[in-house]
Amino acid sequence: MTYSRRDTFRIGGALSLTSMLAGRSNAKHSIGISQTVNAEDTYKPAIPDIDYKPVITPNGATLPFKVVDGVKVFHLIAEEVMHSFADGLSANCWGYNGHVHGPTIEAMEGDTIRVYVTNRLPAPTTVHWHGIILPSGMDGVGGLNQPPIEPEETFFYEFKLKQHGTFMYHSHHDEMTQMAMGMMGMIVIHPRQPANPVPDRDYVMMLSEWSIKPGTHRPDPNEMSDFNVLTFNARAFPGTEPLQATLGERVRIRFGNLSAMDHHPIHLHGYAFHVTETDGGPIPEAAQWPETTVLVPTGATRTIEFVADNPGDWAMHCHMTHHVMNQMGHELDLIIGTDPQELSKILSNALPDNMIMGANGMGDHGVHIEKGHMVIPDNSIPMIGGQGPMGYITMGGMFTILKVRSADQAYSPDTWYREKPHNQARLASAEELKRDGIYIIDE
């Protein structure tokens, strides 16, 4: 189809008229801001469980607030935190209010928030509100928008929330060190006028990576490529808390990625979902398409939604294979395919207590460690996975489980889904092999 120059003017005029009729407030909205309020209006501070359904931060917390003269007041305390990534691995990290990562800040579009930040670290710091549209002086870049917050000082930030969606906060002063030590958290801003159904479960998951050498007790901020602890909400499997849903519920999962170097393709088993939001705002429904893996770039957020209509225990993990391992080093010799007994004989004189692992892969490494067959450095979980209902789960790191149950099934994080026998993979019988003409030839 072609258009004449006159048609172009007619179409342009019609579009201009449509835009004018759509409402005067649209003209005040900046491109890219997800806004359903008039920025000039005053709104009553939103209250959780009354004005919005609070989010859930597995293994984490939500920052409390109080209302003073119509302003929501929060207090962040930057401090050193001894943090557990999983049983057997803890480290001296930097975080907020006793948490690594910091607690989720939750509010509603139109709220004015005031955040006091007290610095109890040995170094200056700031807080940047990642993705939030606000005055330049509140943006939190040390030396550019504000002087650094010196140790024992308390600064305050105050701004009105003009948008809704999923955002993050983090130090923006010596960020290579401070973010590597854990100084980050999530921000959720609910819309005043929800355009989509409100989910029954609304989860927040921050993705991050760390370098913690076995035997040490502090993350290494100098690492540039070999990150060996990968986490959901600063926990590595088997320390990650499962996500829960009841059949028929609508589930939303908000991912934020402040990893130092890596994007993360997060794959959810058993479901196809829609990516409904980026940190730039909601994606129009016509532009969404089904996925089973969402790529979360460094410095970005992605939000997915689906209806929990498939019962079971479903893995959710990063699909970069080294990101589902715990403290795995790559500076190892390749011994797959070797004869471990012969190799043990060769090494036995120099290393009488050696145990050769890896000739057939690394899947049994964690089992041997947990059974006490192998000595490992203090404060380390190399290749540790977790026990599942069918055997040992040989994954760790950025791995967790979505547990979907019917309404009449009791739920606890430690219970496993029991599949119907005809839906369960199992060992094939000789009769079945014969029936279907499957012949196994021994070589």
C-alpha positions as CSV (number, residue, x, y, z in Angstrom):
1,M,0.0,0.0,0.0
2,T,1.3,3.5,-0.9
3,Y,0.4,6.9,0.5
4,S,0.5,10.3,-1.2
5,R,2.0,13.4,0.5
6,R,-1.6,14.6,1.2
7,D,-2.5,11.3,2.8
8,T,0.6,11.7,5.1
9,F,-0.6,15.1,6.3
10,R,-4.1,13.7,6.9
11,I,-2.7,10.7,8.9
12,G,-0.4,13.0,10.9
13,G,-3.3,15.4,11.7
14,A,-5.5,12.5,12.8
15,L,-2.8,11.2,15.1
16,S,-2.2,14.6,16.6
17,L,-5.9,15.0,17.3
18,T,-6.1,11.5,18.8
19,S,-3.2,12.4,21.1
20,M,-4.8,15.6,22.2
21,L,-8.1,13.8,23.0
22,A,-6.3,11.1,24.9
23,G,-5.8,13.5,27.9
24,R,-3.8,16.5,28.7
25,S,-1.7,14.6,31.3
26,N,-0.1,12.5,28.5
27,A,1.7,15.6,27.3
28,K,3.4,15.9,30.6
29,H,4.7,12.4,30.7
30,S,8.4,11.9,29.7
31,I,9.1,9.3,27.1
32,G,10.0,6.0,28.8
33,I,8.3,6.8,32.2
34,S,5.6,4.3,33.2
35,Q,3.2,6.7,34.7
36,T,-0.5,6.5,35.7
37,V,-0.6,9.5,38.0
38,N,-0.2,13.3,37.4
39,A,3.2,14.2,38.7
40,E,1.9,17.6,40.0
41,D,-0.9,16.0,42.1
42,T,-0.6,15.0,45.8
43,Y,-1.4,11.5,46.8
44,K,-2.1,9.8,50.1
45,P,0.8,7.5,51.1
46,A,0.1,4.0,50.0
47,I,-0.2,1.3,52.8
48,P,0.7,-2.4,52.2
49,D,-2.2,-4.9,52.2
50,I,-4.6,-2.0,51.8
51,D,-3.5,-0.1,48.7
52,Y,-1.2,-2.7,47.2
53,K,-0.3,-6.4,47.7
54,P,3.2,-6.6,49.1
55,V,6.0,-8.4,47.2
56,I,7.8,-11.5,48.5
57,T,11.6,-11.5,48.7
58,P,12.7,-15.1,49.2
59,N,15.6,-15.3,51.8
60,G,15.3,-11.5,52.2
61,A,13.2,-8.8,53.8
62,T,11.2,-5.6,53.1
63,L,12.4,-2.3,54.5
64,P,9.9,-0.9,57.1
65,F,8.7,2.8,56.8
66,K,6.7,5.3,58.8
67,V,4.6,8.2,57.5
68,V,5.6,11.7,58.6
69,D,3.4,14.6,57.3
70,G,2.4,12.7,54.2
71,V,5.9,11.4,53.4
72,K,7.0,7.8,53.6
73,V,10.2,7.7,55.7
74,F,12.8,4.9,55.3
75,H,16.1,4.4,57.0
76,L,19.0,2.5,55.4
77,I,22.0,1.6,57.4
78,A,25.1,0.7,55.4
79,E,27.2,-1.7,57.5
80,E,29.4,-4.8,57.5
81,V,27.3,-8.0,57.7
82,M,28.4,-11.6,58.3
83,H,26.3,-13.3,55.6
84,S,25.6,-17.0,55.0
85,F,25.3,-18.0,51.3
86,A,24.5,-21.6,52.2
87,D,25.3,-23.9,55.0
88,G,29.1,-24.2,55.1
89,L,29.8,-20.8,53.4
90,S,29.7,-17.4,55.1
91,A,31.6,-14.2,54.4
92,N,32.1,-10.8,55.8
93,C,30.1,-8.7,53.3
94,W,28.8,-5.1,53.2
95,G,25.0,-4.6,53.1
96,Y,22.2,-2.7,54.6
97,N,20.2,-3.1,57.9
98,G,21.8,-6.4,58.6
99,H,20.9,-7.9,55.3
100,V,22.8,-9.0,52.1
101,H,21.5,-7.9,49.8
102,G,19.7,-4.9,51.3
103,P,16.0,-5.1,52.1
104,T,13.5,-4.5,49.3
105,I,12.1,-0.9,49.3
106,E,8.4,-0.9,48.4
107,A,6.1,2.0,47.7
108,M,3.5,3.3,45.2
109,E,3.6,5.6,42.3
110,G,2.8,9.1,43.5
111,D,4.3,8.5,47.0
112,T,6.9,10.9,48.2
113,I,9.7,9.0,49.9
114,R,12.5,10.2,52.2
115,V,15.4,7.8,52.7
116,Y,17.9,8.4,55.5
117,V,21.2,6.6,54.8
118,T,23.5,6.1,57.8
119,N,27.1,5.0,57.0
120,R,28.6,2.5,59.4
121,L,31.2,1.3,57.0
122,P,34.9,2.1,57.3
123,A,34.8,3.9,53.9
124,P,32.7,6.7,52.3
125,T,29.6,5.6,50.3
126,T,26.5,6.8,48.5
127,V,23.2,5.3,47.3
128,H,22.1,5.4,43.7
129,W,18.4,4.8,42.8
130,H,18.9,2.8,39.7
131,G,16.3,3.5,37.0
132,I,14.4,6.0,39.1
133,I,13.5,9.4,37.4
134,L,14.3,12.0,40.0
135,P,16.2,15.3,40.5
136,S,19.9,15.3,39.6
137,G,20.9,16.1,43.2
138,M,19.3,12.9,44.5
139,D,20.9,10.6,42.0
140,G,23.6,9.4,44.3
141,V,26.8,9.4,42.2
142,G,29.6,10.3,44.6
143,G,31.5,13.5,43.6
144,L,29.0,14.3,40.7
145,N,25.6,14.6,42.4
146,Q,26.6,14.7,46.0
147,P,29.6,14.5,48.3
148,P,30.2,11.0,49.6
149,I,28.6,10.0,52.9
150,E,31.6,9.7,55.2
151,P,31.7,7.1,58.0
152,E,29.2,7.8,60.8
153,E,27.4,10.5,58.7
154,T,23.7,10.3,57.8
155,F,22.4,11.8,54.5
156,F,18.8,12.0,53.4
157,Y,17.3,11.6,49.9
158,E,13.8,12.8,49.1
159,F,11.9,12.5,45.8
160,K,8.4,11.8,44.4
161,L,7.9,8.5,42.6
162,K,6.7,9.4,39.1
163,Q,6.8,5.9,37.7
164,H,6.0,2.3,38.5
165,G,7.8,-0.9,37.9
166,T,10.9,-2.8,39.2
167,F,14.1,-1.0,40.0
168,M,17.3,-1.3,42.1
169,Y,19.5,0.6,44.5
170,H,23.2,0.3,45.0
171,S,26.4,2.2,46.1
172,H,27.7,4.5,43.4
173,H,31.0,5.4,45.1
174,D,33.9,3.0,44.7
175,E,31.2,0.7,43.3
176,M,33.7,-1.9,42.0
177,T,34.5,-2.6,45.7
178,Q,31.2,-1.8,47.4
179,M,28.9,-3.6,44.9
180,A,31.2,-6.7,44.9
181,M,30.9,-6.7,48.7
182,G,27.1,-6.8,48.4
183,M,25.8,-3.2,48.6
184,M,22.6,-3.5,46.5
185,G,18.9,-4.1,46.8
186,M,15.6,-4.0,44.9
187,I,13.0,-1.3,44.6
188,V,9.3,-2.1,43.7
189,I,7.0,0.8,42.8
190,H,3.3,-0.3,42.4
191,P,1.0,1.6,40.0
192,R,-1.9,3.7,41.3
193,Q,-4.0,2.3,38.5
194,P,-3.0,-1.3,37.8
195,A,-3.5,-2.1,34.1
196,N,-3.1,-5.9,34.5
197,P,-4.6,-8.4,36.9
198,V,-2.9,-8.1,40.3
199,P,-0.8,-11.3,40.9
200,D,-1.5,-13.7,43.7
201,R,2.2,-14.2,44.2
202,D,4.7,-11.4,43.5
203,Y,8.3,-12.4,43.9
204,V,11.5,-10.3,43.8
205,M,14.8,-12.0,42.8
206,M,18.2,-10.2,42.7
207,L,20.9,-11.9,40.6
208,S,24.5,-11.5,41.6
209,E,27.9,-13.1,41.4
210,W,30.8,-13.2,43.9
211,S,34.4,-14.3,44.1
212,I,35.1,-16.1,47.3
213,K,38.1,-18.3,47.3
214,P,37.7,-21.6,49.3
215,G,39.1,-21.0,52.8
216,T,38.6,-17.3,52.8
217,H,36.0,-15.2,54.5
218,R,35.5,-12.1,52.4
219,P,34.5,-11.5,48.7
220,D,37.3,-10.5,46.4
221,P,36.3,-7.2,44.6
222,N,39.4,-7.4,42.3
223,E,38.0,-10.4,40.4
224,M,37.1,-9.6,36.8
225,S,36.0,-12.9,35.3
226,D,36.2,-16.0,37.5
227,F,33.2,-15.6,39.7
228,N,32.6,-18.8,41.7
229,V,29.5,-18.1,43.8
230,L,26.3,-17.2,41.9
231,T,23.2,-16.3,43.8
232,F,19.5,-15.6,43.9
233,N,18.9,-12.9,46.6
234,A,22.5,-13.5,47.9
235,R,21.9,-17.2,48.5
236,A,23.3,-20.2,46.6
237,F,21.5,-23.5,46.2
238,P,20.9,-25.5,48.4
239,G,20.5,-22.4,50.5
240,T,17.9,-20.8,48.3
241,E,14.3,-20.7,49.6
242,P,11.7,-22.3,47.2
243,L,9.1,-20.2,45.5
244,Q,5.5,-21.3,46.2
245,A,2.3,-21.2,44.2
246,T,-1.2,-22.8,44.3
247,L,-2.8,-24.2,41.2
248,G,-4.7,-21.4,39.3
249,E,-2.8,-18.5,40.9
250,R,-1.2,-15.8,38.8
251,V,2.5,-15.5,39.5
252,R,4.8,-12.6,38.9
253,I,8.6,-12.8,39.3
254,R,10.7,-9.7,39.1
255,F,14.4,-10.2,38.3
256,G,17.1,-7.6,38.9
257,N,20.7,-8.2,37.8
258,L,23.6,-6.3,39.3
259,S,26.2,-8.9,38.6
260,A,29.6,-7.5,37.9
261,M,30.2,-8.9,34.5
262,D,27.5,-11.4,33.4
263,H,24.1,-11.5,31.9
264,H,21.9,-14.3,33.1
265,P,19.5,-16.4,31.0
266,I,17.0,-17.5,33.7
267,H,15.1,-20.7,32.6
268,L,11.9,-21.9,34.3
269,H,10.9,-25.5,33.8
270,G,7.3,-26.6,33.3
271,Y,6.1,-23.2,32.1
272,A,5.9,-20.7,29.3
273,F,5.6,-17.1,30.5
274,H,5.4,-13.6,29.2
275,V,8.0,-11.0,29.8
276,T,5.7,-8.2,30.9
277,E,8.1,-5.4,32.1
278,T,11.6,-4.1,31.7
279,D,13.1,-1.4,34.0
280,G,11.8,1.1,31.4
281,G,8.2,0.1,32.1
282,P,5.5,-2.3,31.1
283,I,5.6,-4.0,27.7
284,P,2.4,-3.5,25.7
285,E,0.4,-6.8,25.6
286,A,0.6,-6.9,21.8
287,A,4.4,-6.8,22.0
288,Q,4.7,-9.7,24.4
289,W,5.4,-13.3,23.4
290,P,5.8,-16.5,25.3
291,E,9.2,-17.6,26.5
292,T,10.7,-20.3,28.8
293,T,14.0,-18.4,29.3
294,V,14.4,-14.7,30.0
295,L,17.7,-13.0,29.5
296,V,18.4,-10.5,32.3
297,P,21.2,-8.1,31.2
298,T,23.7,-6.7,33.7
299,G,22.2,-3.5,35.2
300,A,18.6,-4.3,34.1
301,T,15.4,-5.8,35.4
302,R,12.9,-8.1,33.7
303,T,9.5,-9.2,35.0
304,I,7.7,-12.3,34.0
305,E,4.1,-13.5,34.6
306,F,2.3,-16.8,34.2
307,V,-0.6,-18.8,35.6
308,A,0.4,-21.7,37.8
309,D,-1.5,-24.5,36.0
310,N,1.1,-27.3,36.0
311,P,1.6,-28.9,39.4
312,G,5.1,-30.1,40.5
313,D,8.5,-29.2,41.7
314,W,10.0,-27.1,38.9
315,A,13.6,-26.0,38.6
316,M,14.4,-22.4,38.0
317,H,18.0,-21.5,37.2
318,C,20.6,-19.6,35.2
319,H,21.3,-21.6,32.0
320,M,25.0,-20.7,31.9
321,T,26.2,-24.0,33.2
322,H,29.0,-22.7,35.4
323,H,26.5,-20.5,37.1
324,V,24.8,-23.6,38.7
325,M,28.0,-24.7,40.4
326,N,29.4,-23.7,43.8
327,Q,33.0,-22.5,44.1
328,M,34.0,-24.4,41.0
329,G,37.5,-23.5,39.7
330,H,38.5,-23.7,36.1
331,E,42.2,-24.0,36.5
332,L,42.0,-27.8,36.6
333,D,43.5,-30.5,34.4
334,L,41.0,-32.3,32.2
335,I,40.9,-36.0,33.3
336,I,37.6,-37.1,31.8
337,G,38.2,-40.5,30.2
338,T,41.2,-41.4,32.2
339,D,41.5,-44.5,34.4
340,P,41.2,-43.2,38.0
341,Q,42.7,-46.3,39.6
342,E,45.8,-46.1,37.5
343,L,46.1,-42.4,38.1
344,S,45.7,-43.0,41.9
345,K,48.5,-45.5,41.8
346,I,50.8,-43.0,40.2
347,L,50.0,-40.3,42.7
348,S,49.8,-42.4,45.8
349,N,53.5,-42.1,46.8
350,A,53.4,-38.3,46.8
351,L,49.8,-38.0,47.9
352,P,48.8,-41.0,49.9
353,D,45.3,-39.6,50.9
354,N,44.4,-38.5,47.4
355,M,41.0,-39.2,45.9
356,I,40.7,-38.9,42.1
357,M,37.5,-37.1,41.0
358,G,36.4,-36.0,37.6
359,A,37.3,-38.9,35.3
360,N,33.5,-39.3,34.6
361,G,32.5,-35.7,35.3
362,M,31.9,-33.8,38.5
363,G,28.4,-34.9,39.3
364,D,29.4,-37.0,42.4
365,H,31.7,-34.4,43.8
366,G,29.1,-33.0,46.2
367,V,27.9,-36.4,47.4
368,H,31.4,-37.5,48.4
369,I,32.0,-34.2,50.2
370,E,28.7,-34.4,52.2
371,K,29.5,-38.1,53.1
372,G,32.9,-37.0,54.5
373,H,34.9,-38.8,51.9
374,M,36.8,-35.7,50.8
375,V,38.6,-33.1,52.9
376,I,37.8,-29.5,51.8
377,P,39.0,-26.1,52.9
378,D,37.4,-24.4,55.8
379,N,34.3,-22.2,54.9
380,S,33.8,-23.6,51.4
381,I,31.1,-25.5,49.5
382,P,32.9,-26.7,46.3
383,M,30.4,-28.4,43.9
384,I,27.9,-28.9,46.7
385,G,24.3,-29.5,45.5
386,G,21.4,-30.8,47.5
387,Q,19.4,-33.9,48.2
388,G,16.2,-34.2,46.2
389,P,13.3,-36.8,46.3
390,M,14.9,-38.9,43.6
391,G,18.6,-38.6,44.4
392,Y,21.3,-35.9,44.7
393,I,20.7,-32.7,42.7
394,T,24.1,-31.9,41.2
395,M,23.5,-28.2,40.8
396,G,24.1,-25.3,43.1
397,G,24.6,-21.6,42.7
398,M,21.9,-19.7,40.8
399,F,19.3,-22.5,41.2
400,T,16.0,-22.7,43.1
401,I,12.7,-24.5,42.9
402,L,9.1,-23.4,42.1
403,K,6.7,-25.6,44.1
404,V,3.2,-25.6,42.6
405,R,0.5,-27.5,44.6
406,S,-3.3,-27.8,44.5
407,A,-5.2,-25.9,47.2
408,D,-5.9,-29.1,49.2
409,Q,-2.2,-30.0,49.5
410,A,-0.3,-28.9,52.5
411,Y,2.8,-27.0,51.6
412,S,6.2,-26.7,53.3
413,P,9.6,-25.9,51.8
414,D,10.8,-29.4,52.7
415,T,8.1,-31.5,51.1
416,W,8.3,-32.8,47.6
417,Y,5.7,-33.3,44.9
418,R,4.6,-36.9,44.4
419,E,3.9,-37.4,40.7
420,K,1.3,-40.0,39.5
421,P,3.0,-43.3,38.6
422,H,2.1,-43.1,34.9
423,N,3.7,-39.6,34.7
424,Q,6.9,-40.6,36.4
425,A,10.1,-41.4,34.4
426,R,11.6,-44.7,35.6
427,L,13.8,-47.7,34.7
428,A,12.5,-49.5,31.6
429,S,11.6,-53.1,32.1
430,A,12.7,-56.0,29.8
431,E,9.0,-56.5,28.8
432,E,8.6,-52.9,27.7
433,L,11.8,-53.0,25.7
434,K,10.7,-56.2,23.9
435,R,7.2,-54.8,23.3
436,D,8.5,-51.7,21.5
437,G,11.3,-53.4,19.7
438,I,14.2,-51.7,21.6
439,Y,17.2,-53.9,21.5
440,I,20.2,-53.2,23.7
441,I,23.4,-54.7,22.4
442,D,26.2,-55.2,24.8
443,E,29.6,-54.3,23.3
